Amino acid sequence: MTERKTVSVVTVSSKIQVVIPKGVRQQMNIKVGQKLTVRVNGAHMELFPMHPMNAARGLLQGIDTHIEREEGRA
């Protein structure tokens, strides 16, 4: 799968807000009310969509949780 690169220009409003362009929202599947993590790296910033914890439900389904323990250890 080829990673699609998108470059867009946005304007900072008087309330110090920016609008994420529709194409980027669709590409990243960002929904109204979803939280984003902001990371500052030198002179630029990156936005990362946060996913709810229940999105990970079933991720480890079927994993073997049995642990061999040494005798006398809890």
ZAVEX-564828 format. One record per atom (N, C-alpha, C): residue number from 1; residue in one letter; x, y, z. Coordinates in pm, 1 decimal. Each point is the difference from the previous one (the first is absolute). Example, Ala and Ser with C-alpha at 12.3 -4.5 7.8 and 13.67 -1.06 7.14 Angstrom:
<atoms>
<atom><num>1</num><residuo>a</residuo><xx>1319.0</xx><yy>-569.0</yy><zz>780.0</zz></atom>
<atom><num>1</num><residuo>a</residuo><xx>-89.0</xx><yy>119.0</yy><zz>0.0</zz></atom>
<atom><num>1</num><residuo>a</residuo><xx>90.0</xx><yy>120.0</yy><zz>0.0</zz></atom>
<atom><num>2</num><residuo>s</residuo><xx>-35.0</xx><yy>105.0</yy><zz>-72.0</zz></atom>
<atom><num>2</num><residuo>s</residuo><xx>82.0</xx><yy>119.0</yy><zz>6.0</zz></atom>
<atom><num>2</num><residuo>s</residuo><xx>-77.0</xx><yy>109.0</yy><zz>73.0</zz></atom>
</atoms>
This chain:
<atoms>
<atom><num>1</num><residuo>m</residuo><xx>83.6</xx><yy>-118.1</yy><zz>0.0</zz></atom>
<atom><num>1</num><residuo>m</residuo><xx>-83.6</xx><yy>118.1</yy><zz>0.0</zz></atom>
<atom><num>1</num><residuo>m</residuo><xx>88.2</xx><yy>124.5</yy><zz>0.0</zz></atom>
<atom><num>2</num><residuo>t</residuo><xx>-25.0</xx><yy>92.4</yy><zz>-88.9</zz></atom>
<atom><num>2</num><residuo>t</residuo><xx>76.0</xx><yy>123.3</yy><zz>-9.3</zz></atom>
<atom><num>2</num><residuo>t</residuo><xx>-60.9</xx><yy>104.5</yy><zz>91.9</zz></atom>
<atom><num>3</num><residuo>e</residuo><xx>84.2</xx><yy>63.3</yy><zz>78.9</zz></atom>
<atom><num>3</num><residuo>e</residuo><xx>-47.4</xx><yy>104.6</yy><zz>90.4</zz></atom>
<atom><num>3</num><residuo>e</residuo><xx>-28.9</xx><yy>125.4</yy><zz>-80.9</zz></atom>
<atom><num>4</num><residuo>r</residuo><xx>-119.7</xx><yy>53.0</yy><zz>16.1</zz></atom>
<atom><num>4</num><residuo>r</residuo><xx>-40.9</xx><yy>119.0</yy><zz>-73.4</zz></atom>
<atom><num>4</num><residuo>r</residuo><xx>43.9</xx><yy>123.7</yy><zz>75.8</zz></atom>
<atom><num>5</num><residuo>k</residuo><xx>73.3</xx><yy>87.6</yy><zz>-64.9</zz></atom>
<atom><num>5</num><residuo>k</residuo><xx>46.6</xx><yy>123.2</yy><zz>62.9</zz></atom>
<atom><num>5</num><residuo>k</residuo><xx>-91.2</xx><yy>114.2</yy><zz>-41.4</zz></atom>
<atom><num>6</num><residuo>t</residuo><xx>-41.7</xx><yy>79.1</yy><zz>96.9</zz></atom>
<atom><num>6</num><residuo>t</residuo><xx>-86.7</xx><yy>113.5</yy><zz>-26.2</zz></atom>
<atom><num>6</num><residuo>t</residuo><xx>63.3</xx><yy>125.5</yy><zz>57.9</zz></atom>
<atom><num>7</num><residuo>v</residuo><xx>3.4</xx><yy>105.2</yy><zz>-79.3</zz></atom>
<atom><num>7</num><residuo>v</residuo><xx>48.6</xx><yy>128.9</yy><zz>47.4</zz></atom>
<atom><num>7</num><residuo>v</residuo><xx>-113.8</xx><yy>99.5</yy><zz>-18.9</zz></atom>
<atom><num>8</num><residuo>s</residuo><xx>-38.1</xx><yy>67.2</yy><zz>105.8</zz></atom>
<atom><num>8</num><residuo>s</residuo><xx>-106.4</xx><yy>99.5</yy><zz>-4.8</zz></atom>
<atom><num>8</num><residuo>s</residuo><xx>45.3</xx><yy>123.9</yy><zz>74.4</zz></atom>
<atom><num>9</num><residuo>v</residuo><xx>-55.1</xx><yy>113.9</yy><zz>-39.3</zz></atom>
<atom><num>9</num><residuo>v</residuo><xx>28.4</xx><yy>125.9</yy><zz>68.1</zz></atom>
<atom><num>9</num><residuo>v</residuo><xx>-125.1</xx><yy>38.9</yy><zz>78.3</zz></atom>
<atom><num>10</num><residuo>v</residuo><xx>18.3</xx><yy>34.0</yy><zz>127.3</zz></atom>
<atom><num>10</num><residuo>v</residuo><xx>-110.9</xx><yy>45.1</yy><zz>84.1</zz></atom>
<atom><num>10</num><residuo>v</residuo><xx>36.0</xx><yy>136.2</yy><zz>57.6</zz></atom>
<atom><num>11</num><residuo>t</residuo><xx>-100.8</xx><yy>72.3</yy><zz>44.6</zz></atom>
<atom><num>11</num><residuo>t</residuo><xx>19.5</xx><yy>132.9</yy><zz>57.5</zz></atom>
<atom><num>11</num><residuo>t</residuo><xx>-40.1</xx><yy>-3.0</yy><zz>147.2</zz></atom>
<atom><num>12</num><residuo>v</residuo><xx>79.1</xx><yy>63.1</yy><zz>83.5</zz></atom>
<atom><num>12</num><residuo>v</residuo><xx>-31.7</xx><yy>10.9</yy><zz>141.9</zz></atom>
<atom><num>12</num><residuo>v</residuo><xx>-100.3</xx><yy>113.5</yy><zz>16.4</zz></atom>
<atom><num>13</num><residuo>s</residuo><xx>-113.6</xx><yy>-29.8</yy><zz>66.5</zz></atom>
<atom><num>13</num><residuo>s</residuo><xx>-104.9</xx><yy>100.3</yy><zz>19.0</zz></atom>
<atom><num>13</num><residuo>s</residuo><xx>35.5</xx><yy>94.5</yy><zz>114.8</zz></atom>
<atom><num>14</num><residuo>s</residuo><xx>-84.0</xx><yy>100.5</yy><zz>20.0</zz></atom>
<atom><num>14</num><residuo>s</residuo><xx>20.4</xx><yy>94.9</yy><zz>109.7</zz></atom>
<atom><num>14</num><residuo>s</residuo><xx>-10.5</xx><yy>-68.0</yy><zz>136.3</zz></atom>
<atom><num>15</num><residuo>k</residuo><xx>-64.1</xx><yy>-117.9</yy><zz>4.3</zz></atom>
<atom><num>15</num><residuo>k</residuo><xx>-11.0</xx><yy>-77.4</yy><zz>123.7</zz></atom>
<atom><num>15</num><residuo>k</residuo><xx>112.7</xx><yy>-103.3</yy><zz>10.5</zz></atom>
<atom><num>16</num><residuo>i</residuo><xx>101.1</xx><yy>13.8</yy><zz>-84.4</zz></atom>
<atom><num>16</num><residuo>i</residuo><xx>114.3</xx><yy>-92.1</yy><zz>-4.4</zz></atom>
<atom><num>16</num><residuo>i</residuo><xx>-48.7</xx><yy>-142.9</yy><zz>-28.1</zz></atom>
<atom><num>17</num><residuo>q</residuo><xx>-90.8</xx><yy>-15.2</yy><zz>-94.1</zz></atom>
<atom><num>17</num><residuo>q</residuo><xx>-52.5</xx><yy>-130.2</yy><zz>-41.4</zz></atom>
<atom><num>17</num><residuo>q</residuo><xx>31.9</xx><yy>-22.9</yy><zz>-146.9</zz></atom>
<atom><num>18</num><residuo>v</residuo><xx>11.1</xx><yy>-126.4</yy><zz>-36.8</zz></atom>
<atom><num>18</num><residuo>v</residuo><xx>16.2</xx><yy>-36.5</yy><zz>-140.7</zz></atom>
<atom><num>18</num><residuo>v</residuo><xx>-105.1</xx><yy>-104.4</yy><zz>-34.7</zz></atom>
<atom><num>19</num><residuo>v</residuo><xx>-37.8</xx><yy>-5.1</yy><zz>-126.4</zz></atom>
<atom><num>19</num><residuo>v</residuo><xx>-95.1</xx><yy>-99.2</yy><zz>-48.7</zz></atom>
<atom><num>19</num><residuo>v</residuo><xx>80.2</xx><yy>-105.5</yy><zz>-75.3</zz></atom>
<atom><num>20</num><residuo>i</residuo><xx>-19.9</xx><yy>-125.2</yy><zz>37.1</zz></atom>
<atom><num>20</num><residuo>i</residuo><xx>64.7</xx><yy>-109.3</yy><zz>-71.7</zz></atom>
<atom><num>20</num><residuo>i</residuo><xx>-77.2</xx><yy>-19.1</yy><zz>-130.5</zz></atom>
<atom><num>21</num><residuo>p</residuo><xx>67.4</xx><yy>9.5</yy><zz>-114.2</zz></atom>
<atom><num>21</num><residuo>p</residuo><xx>-69.7</xx><yy>-11.2</yy><zz>-127.8</zz></atom>
<atom><num>21</num><residuo>p</residuo><xx>-79.3</xx><yy>-130.3</yy><zz>-13.1</zz></atom>
<atom><num>22</num><residuo>k</residuo><xx>-112.4</xx><yy>7.8</yy><zz>-70.2</zz></atom>
<atom><num>22</num><residuo>k</residuo><xx>-91.1</xx><yy>-113.8</yy><zz>-14.9</zz></atom>
<atom><num>22</num><residuo>k</residuo><xx>71.4</xx><yy>-124.0</yy><zz>-53.1</zz></atom>
<atom><num>23</num><residuo>g</residuo><xx>84.0</xx><yy>17.2</yy><zz>-99.8</zz></atom>
<atom><num>23</num><residuo>g</residuo><xx>71.8</xx><yy>-114.8</yy><zz>-56.9</zz></atom>
<atom><num>23</num><residuo>g</residuo><xx>88.7</xx><yy>-69.3</yy><zz>102.2</zz></atom>
<atom><num>24</num><residuo>v</residuo><xx>64.2</xx><yy>78.3</yy><zz>84.9</zz></atom>
<atom><num>24</num><residuo>v</residuo><xx>86.3</xx><yy>-56.4</yy><zz>104.9</zz></atom>
<atom><num>24</num><residuo>v</residuo><xx>-86.5</xx><yy>-70.2</yy><zz>104.8</zz></atom>
<atom><num>25</num><residuo>r</residuo><xx>-111.6</xx><yy>62.4</yy><zz>38.9</zz></atom>
<atom><num>25</num><residuo>r</residuo><xx>-91.2</xx><yy>-63.0</yy><zz>97.5</zz></atom>
<atom><num>25</num><residuo>r</residuo><xx>-49.0</xx><yy>-134.2</yy><zz>-52.2</zz></atom>
<atom><num>26</num><residuo>q</residuo><xx>-36.2</xx><yy>-4.3</yy><zz>-127.5</zz></atom>
<atom><num>26</num><residuo>q</residuo><xx>-47.8</xx><yy>-125.9</yy><zz>-58.3</zz></atom>
<atom><num>26</num><residuo>q</residuo><xx>111.4</xx><yy>-103.0</yy><zz>-7.9</zz></atom>
<atom><num>27</num><residuo>q</residuo><xx>117.0</xx><yy>42.3</yy><zz>-44.2</zz></atom>
<atom><num>27</num><residuo>q</residuo><xx>113.9</xx><yy>-91.0</yy><zz>-12.7</zz></atom>
<atom><num>27</num><residuo>q</residuo><xx>38.1</xx><yy>-60.2</yy><zz>134.7</zz></atom>
<atom><num>28</num><residuo>m</residuo><xx>-6.6</xx><yy>81.7</yy><zz>106.2</zz></atom>
<atom><num>28</num><residuo>m</residuo><xx>39.4</xx><yy>-44.5</yy><zz>133.6</zz></atom>
<atom><num>28</num><residuo>m</residuo><xx>-118.5</xx><yy>-51.9</yy><zz>81.1</zz></atom>
<atom><num>29</num><residuo>n</residuo><xx>-120.4</xx><yy>4.9</yy><zz>-58.6</zz></atom>
<atom><num>29</num><residuo>n</residuo><xx>-122.2</xx><yy>-46.4</yy><zz>66.4</zz></atom>
<atom><num>29</num><residuo>n</residuo><xx>-22.3</xx><yy>72.8</yy><zz>133.5</zz></atom>
<atom><num>30</num><residuo>i</residuo><xx>19.8</xx><yy>130.6</yy><zz>-0.7</zz></atom>
<atom><num>30</num><residuo>i</residuo><xx>-18.6</xx><yy>82.0</yy><zz>119.6</zz></atom>
<atom><num>30</num><residuo>i</residuo><xx>-146.2</xx><yy>41.3</yy><zz>8.5</zz></atom>
<atom><num>31</num><residuo>k</residuo><xx>-60.0</xx><yy>-22.4</yy><zz>115.8</zz></atom>
<atom><num>31</num><residuo>k</residuo><xx>-141.4</xx><yy>28.9</yy><zz>22.0</zz></atom>
<atom><num>31</num><residuo>k</residuo><xx>-17.8</xx><yy>120.6</yy><zz>92.8</zz></atom>
<atom><num>32</num><residuo>v</residuo><xx>-115.6</xx><yy>61.9</yy><zz>-4.9</zz></atom>
<atom><num>32</num><residuo>v</residuo><xx>-33.7</xx><yy>113.0</yy><zz>87.5</zz></atom>
<atom><num>32</num><residuo>v</residuo><xx>12.2</xx><yy>-43.7</yy><zz>145.9</zz></atom>
<atom><num>33</num><residuo>g</residuo><xx>67.2</xx><yy>80.0</yy><zz>79.6</zz></atom>
<atom><num>33</num><residuo>g</residuo><xx>14.8</xx><yy>-29.3</yy><zz>142.1</zz></atom>
<atom><num>33</num><residuo>g</residuo><xx>117.7</xx><yy>-90.7</yy><zz>33.4</zz></atom>
<atom><num>34</num><residuo>q</residuo><xx>63.9</xx><yy>-58.1</yy><zz>-101.7</zz></atom>
<atom><num>34</num><residuo>q</residuo><xx>114.2</xx><yy>-88.2</yy><zz>24.5</zz></atom>
<atom><num>34</num><residuo>q</residuo><xx>117.3</xx><yy>82.2</yy><zz>52.5</zz></atom>
<atom><num>35</num><residuo>k</residuo><xx>76.3</xx><yy>-56.7</yy><zz>89.5</zz></atom>
<atom><num>35</num><residuo>k</residuo><xx>115.6</xx><yy>68.1</yy><zz>56.4</zz></atom>
<atom><num>35</num><residuo>k</residuo><xx>124.1</xx><yy>-31.4</yy><zz>-83.9</zz></atom>
<atom><num>36</num><residuo>l</residuo><xx>90.5</xx><yy>98.5</yy><zz>-6.2</zz></atom>
<atom><num>36</num><residuo>l</residuo><xx>126.6</xx><yy>-15.4</yy><zz>-69.4</zz></atom>
<atom><num>36</num><residuo>l</residuo><xx>112.6</xx><yy>28.9</yy><zz>97.6</zz></atom>
<atom><num>37</num><residuo>t</residuo><xx>109.1</xx><yy>-69.9</yy><zz>-15.1</zz></atom>
<atom><num>37</num><residuo>t</residuo><xx>119.9</xx><yy>28.7</yy><zz>77.0</zz></atom>
<atom><num>37</num><residuo>t</residuo><xx>86.7</xx><yy>93.6</yy><zz>-83.6</zz></atom>
<atom><num>38</num><residuo>v</residuo><xx>54.4</xx><yy>103.9</yy><zz>61.7</zz></atom>
<atom><num>38</num><residuo>v</residuo><xx>88.2</xx><yy>93.2</yy><zz>-69.9</zz></atom>
<atom><num>38</num><residuo>v</residuo><xx>141.7</xx><yy>-22.1</yy><zz>50.7</zz></atom>
<atom><num>39</num><residuo>r</residuo><xx>92.5</xx><yy>-22.4</yy><zz>-93.3</zz></atom>
<atom><num>39</num><residuo>r</residuo><xx>140.4</xx><yy>-17.7</yy><zz>36.8</zz></atom>
<atom><num>39</num><residuo>r</residuo><xx>81.7</xx><yy>106.5</yy><zz>-70.5</zz></atom>
<atom><num>40</num><residuo>v</residuo><xx>79.4</xx><yy>74.6</yy><zz>77.4</zz></atom>
<atom><num>40</num><residuo>v</residuo><xx>87.9</xx><yy>102.3</yy><zz>-55.8</zz></atom>
<atom><num>40</num><residuo>v</residuo><xx>138.3</xx><yy>-61.4</yy><zz>-15.4</zz></atom>
<atom><num>41</num><residuo>n</residuo><xx>54.1</xx><yy>13.4</yy><zz>-120.7</zz></atom>
<atom><num>41</num><residuo>n</residuo><xx>130.3</xx><yy>-55.7</yy><zz>-31.8</zz></atom>
<atom><num>41</num><residuo>n</residuo><xx>81.9</xx><yy>109.6</yy><zz>-67.0</zz></atom>
<atom><num>42</num><residuo>g</residuo><xx>80.9</xx><yy>68.5</yy><zz>79.2</zz></atom>
<atom><num>42</num><residuo>g</residuo><xx>78.8</xx><yy>110.3</yy><zz>-54.6</zz></atom>
<atom><num>42</num><residuo>g</residuo><xx>-91.2</xx><yy>112.8</yy><zz>-45.1</zz></atom>
<atom><num>43</num><residuo>a</residuo><xx>7.1</xx><yy>34.3</yy><zz>-128.7</zz></atom>
<atom><num>43</num><residuo>a</residuo><xx>-76.4</xx><yy>112.6</yy><zz>-53.2</zz></atom>
<atom><num>43</num><residuo>a</residuo><xx>-131.5</xx><yy>-42.5</yy><zz>-64.3</zz></atom>
<atom><num>44</num><residuo>h</residuo><xx>-40.6</xx><yy>-126.6</yy><zz>16.6</zz></atom>
<atom><num>44</num><residuo>h</residuo><xx>-128.6</xx><yy>-41.2</yy><zz>-56.6</zz></atom>
<atom><num>44</num><residuo>h</residuo><xx>-81.2</xx><yy>-79.4</yy><zz>101.4</zz></atom>
<atom><num>45</num><residuo>m</residuo><xx>-128.7</xx><yy>-15.2</yy><zz>-29.8</zz></atom>
<atom><num>45</num><residuo>m</residuo><xx>-88.1</xx><yy>-76.6</yy><zz>88.0</zz></atom>
<atom><num>45</num><residuo>m</residuo><xx>-68.0</xx><yy>-109.5</yy><zz>-80.3</zz></atom>
<atom><num>46</num><residuo>e</residuo><xx>-37.3</xx><yy>-106.2</yy><zz>70.5</zz></atom>
<atom><num>46</num><residuo>e</residuo><xx>-68.2</xx><yy>-113.0</yy><zz>-62.0</zz></atom>
<atom><num>46</num><residuo>e</residuo><xx>-126.6</xx><yy>-29.6</yy><zz>78.7</zz></atom>
<atom><num>47</num><residuo>l</residuo><xx>-105.9</xx><yy>-36.6</yy><zz>-69.2</zz></atom>
<atom><num>47</num><residuo>l</residuo><xx>-126.9</xx><yy>-37.4</yy><zz>62.8</zz></atom>
<atom><num>47</num><residuo>l</residuo><xx>-22.0</xx><yy>-148.8</yy><zz>-20.4</zz></atom>
<atom><num>48</num><residuo>f</residuo><xx>-35.4</xx><yy>-69.3</yy><zz>106.8</zz></atom>
<atom><num>48</num><residuo>f</residuo><xx>-24.6</xx><yy>-143.2</yy><zz>-5.8</zz></atom>
<atom><num>48</num><residuo>f</residuo><xx>-139.7</xx><yy>-29.2</yy><zz>54.1</zz></atom>
<atom><num>49</num><residuo>p</residuo><xx>-85.9</xx><yy>-65.2</yy><zz>-79.0</zz></atom>
<atom><num>49</num><residuo>p</residuo><xx>-133.0</xx><yy>-34.7</yy><zz>50.3</zz></atom>
<atom><num>49</num><residuo>p</residuo><xx>11.2</xx><yy>-96.7</yy><zz>117.7</zz></atom>
<atom><num>50</num><residuo>m</residuo><xx>-75.6</xx><yy>27.3</yy><zz>105.3</zz></atom>
<atom><num>50</num><residuo>m</residuo><xx>-7.5</xx><yy>-92.1</yy><zz>113.5</zz></atom>
<atom><num>50</num><residuo>m</residuo><xx>-116.2</xx><yy>-94.8</yy><zz>-27.5</zz></atom>
<atom><num>51</num><residuo>h</residuo><xx>18.0</xx><yy>-124.8</yy><zz>35.6</zz></atom>
<atom><num>51</num><residuo>h</residuo><xx>-104.6</xx><yy>-98.8</yy><zz>-19.6</zz></atom>
<atom><num>51</num><residuo>h</residuo><xx>-50.5</xx><yy>-45.0</yy><zz>136.2</zz></atom>
<atom><num>52</num><residuo>p</residuo><xx>-130.2</xx><yy>-18.3</yy><zz>14.7</zz></atom>
<atom><num>52</num><residuo>p</residuo><xx>-54.2</xx><yy>-41.5</yy><zz>130.1</zz></atom>
<atom><num>52</num><residuo>p</residuo><xx>54.6</xx><yy>-136.8</yy><zz>40.7</zz></atom>
<atom><num>53</num><residuo>m</residuo><xx>11.6</xx><yy>-22.1</yy><zz>130.6</zz></atom>
<atom><num>53</num><residuo>m</residuo><xx>54.8</xx><yy>-125.8</yy><zz>50.5</zz></atom>
<atom><num>53</num><residuo>m</residuo><xx>-80.8</xx><yy>-120.4</yy><zz>-47.4</zz></atom>
<atom><num>54</num><residuo>n</residuo><xx>-131.5</xx><yy>15.6</yy><zz>-16.4</zz></atom>
<atom><num>54</num><residuo>n</residuo><xx>-79.3</xx><yy>-115.6</yy><zz>-40.7</zz></atom>
<atom><num>54</num><residuo>n</residuo><xx>29.5</xx><yy>-40.2</yy><zz>-144.5</zz></atom>
<atom><num>55</num><residuo>a</residuo><xx>74.3</xx><yy>81.6</yy><zz>-74.8</zz></atom>
<atom><num>55</num><residuo>a</residuo><xx>41.3</xx><yy>-37.8</yy><zz>-135.2</zz></atom>
<atom><num>55</num><residuo>a</residuo><xx>101.9</xx><yy>-113.7</yy><zz>4.8</zz></atom>
<atom><num>56</num><residuo>a</residuo><xx>66.7</xx><yy>-17.4</yy><zz>114.2</zz></atom>
<atom><num>56</num><residuo>a</residuo><xx>98.7</xx><yy>-106.6</yy><zz>15.4</zz></atom>
<atom><num>56</num><residuo>a</residuo><xx>-62.5</xx><yy>-129.6</yy><zz>51.1</zz></atom>
<atom><num>57</num><residuo>r</residuo><xx>-130.3</xx><yy>2.0</yy><zz>27.2</zz></atom>
<atom><num>57</num><residuo>r</residuo><xx>-68.4</xx><yy>-117.8</yy><zz>52.1</zz></atom>
<atom><num>57</num><residuo>r</residuo><xx>19.5</xx><yy>-118.2</yy><zz>-95.2</zz></atom>
<atom><num>58</num><residuo>g</residuo><xx>42.3</xx><yy>-113.4</yy><zz>55.4</zz></atom>
<atom><num>58</num><residuo>g</residuo><xx>18.4</xx><yy>-120.4</yy><zz>-79.9</zz></atom>
<atom><num>58</num><residuo>g</residuo><xx>136.3</xx><yy>-8.4</yy><zz>-65.5</zz></atom>
<atom><num>59</num><residuo>l</residuo><xx>83.0</xx><yy>102.1</yy><zz>15.9</zz></atom>
<atom><num>59</num><residuo>l</residuo><xx>130.8</xx><yy>2.8</yy><zz>-63.2</zz></atom>
<atom><num>59</num><residuo>l</residuo><xx>86.4</xx><yy>-118.3</yy><zz>42.9</zz></atom>
<atom><num>60</num><residuo>l</residuo><xx>-9.4</xx><yy>-39.6</yy><zz>125.9</zz></atom>
<atom><num>60</num><residuo>l</residuo><xx>82.5</xx><yy>-108.8</yy><zz>52.7</zz></atom>
<atom><num>60</num><residuo>l</residuo><xx>-80.3</xx><yy>-127.4</yy><zz>20.0</zz></atom>
<atom><num>61</num><residuo>q</residuo><xx>-114.1</xx><yy>-8.8</yy><zz>-64.7</zz></atom>
<atom><num>61</num><residuo>q</residuo><xx>-85.8</xx><yy>-116.9</yy><zz>15.6</zz></atom>
<atom><num>61</num><residuo>q</residuo><xx>75.1</xx><yy>-126.1</yy><zz>-42.4</zz></atom>
<atom><num>62</num><residuo>g</residuo><xx>-6.6</xx><yy>-101.2</yy><zz>84.6</zz></atom>
<atom><num>62</num><residuo>g</residuo><xx>63.9</xx><yy>-127.2</yy><zz>-30.5</zz></atom>
<atom><num>62</num><residuo>g</residuo><xx>146.0</xx><yy>-8.8</yy><zz>42.2</zz></atom>
<atom><num>63</num><residuo>i</residuo><xx>54.7</xx><yy>107.1</yy><zz>58.4</zz></atom>
<atom><num>63</num><residuo>i</residuo><xx>139.7</xx><yy>-2.8</yy><zz>42.5</zz></atom>
<atom><num>63</num><residuo>i</residuo><xx>14.3</xx><yy>-90.7</yy><zz>121.9</zz></atom>
<atom><num>64</num><residuo>d</residuo><xx>111.0</xx><yy>-72.9</yy><zz>6.0</zz></atom>
<atom><num>64</num><residuo>d</residuo><xx>26.3</xx><yy>-89.4</yy><zz>112.9</zz></atom>
<atom><num>64</num><residuo>d</residuo><xx>52.0</xx><yy>83.4</yy><zz>116.3</zz></atom>
<atom><num>65</num><residuo>t</residuo><xx>-77.1</xx><yy>6.9</yy><zz>108.9</zz></atom>
<atom><num>65</num><residuo>t</residuo><xx>38.8</xx><yy>81.0</yy><zz>115.6</zz></atom>
<atom><num>65</num><residuo>t</residuo><xx>64.2</xx><yy>-83.1</yy><zz>111.0</zz></atom>
<atom><num>66</num><residuo>h</residuo><xx>21.8</xx><yy>-128.0</yy><zz>-26.0</zz></atom>
<atom><num>66</num><residuo>h</residuo><xx>63.1</xx><yy>-86.2</yy><zz>99.9</zz></atom>
<atom><num>66</num><residuo>h</residuo><xx>147.9</xx><yy>36.3</yy><zz>11.7</zz></atom>
<atom><num>67</num><residuo>i</residuo><xx>45.5</xx><yy>19.7</yy><zz>123.9</zz></atom>
<atom><num>67</num><residuo>i</residuo><xx>138.8</xx><yy>36.0</yy><zz>25.7</zz></atom>
<atom><num>67</num><residuo>i</residuo><xx>62.4</xx><yy>-106.5</yy><zz>88.8</zz></atom>
<atom><num>68</num><residuo>e</residuo><xx>112.1</xx><yy>-56.5</yy><zz>-44.2</zz></atom>
<atom><num>68</num><residuo>e</residuo><xx>74.5</xx><yy>-95.2</yy><zz>83.0</zz></atom>
<atom><num>68</num><residuo>e</residuo><xx>72.1</xx><yy>80.0</yy><zz>108.8</zz></atom>
<atom><num>69</num><residuo>r</residuo><xx>-23.8</xx><yy>-37.6</yy><zz>125.2</zz></atom>
<atom><num>69</num><residuo>r</residuo><xx>63.6</xx><yy>69.8</yy><zz>111.3</zz></atom>
<atom><num>69</num><residuo>r</residuo><xx>95.0</xx><yy>-94.0</yy><zz>73.1</zz></atom>
<atom><num>70</num><residuo>e</residuo><xx>106.3</xx><yy>57.1</yy><zz>51.9</zz></atom>
<atom><num>70</num><residuo>e</residuo><xx>94.5</xx><yy>-79.1</yy><zz>78.7</zz></atom>
<atom><num>70</num><residuo>e</residuo><xx>-67.2</xx><yy>-38.7</yy><zz>130.8</zz></atom>
<atom><num>71</num><residuo>e</residuo><xx>33.8</xx><yy>-117.1</yy><zz>50.7</zz></atom>
<atom><num>71</num><residuo>e</residuo><xx>-58.6</xx><yy>-48.2</yy><zz>124.0</zz></atom>
<atom><num>71</num><residuo>e</residuo><xx>36.9</xx><yy>95.8</yy><zz>115.0</zz></atom>
<atom><num>72</num><residuo>g</residuo><xx>-96.0</xx><yy>30.8</yy><zz>83.7</zz></atom>
<atom><num>72</num><residuo>g</residuo><xx>21.5</xx><yy>86.6</yy><zz>115.3</zz></atom>
<atom><num>72</num><residuo>g</residuo><xx>-14.1</xx><yy>147.7</yy><zz>-31.1</zz></atom>
<atom><num>73</num><residuo>r</residuo><xx>-31.3</xx><yy>34.2</yy><zz>-123.4</zz></atom>
<atom><num>73</num><residuo>r</residuo><xx>-18.5</xx><yy>141.1</yy><zz>-35.7</zz></atom>
<atom><num>73</num><residuo>r</residuo><xx>-146.3</xx><yy>26.4</yy><zz>-25.7</zz></atom>
<atom><num>74</num><residuo>a</residuo><xx>-43.5</xx><yy>116.2</yy><zz>36.2</zz></atom>
<atom><num>74</num><residuo>a</residuo><xx>-140.7</xx><yy>35.7</yy><zz>-18.4</zz></atom>
<atom><num>74</num><residuo>a</residuo><xx>-32.7</xx><yy>28.0</yy><zz>-144.1</zz></atom>
</atoms>
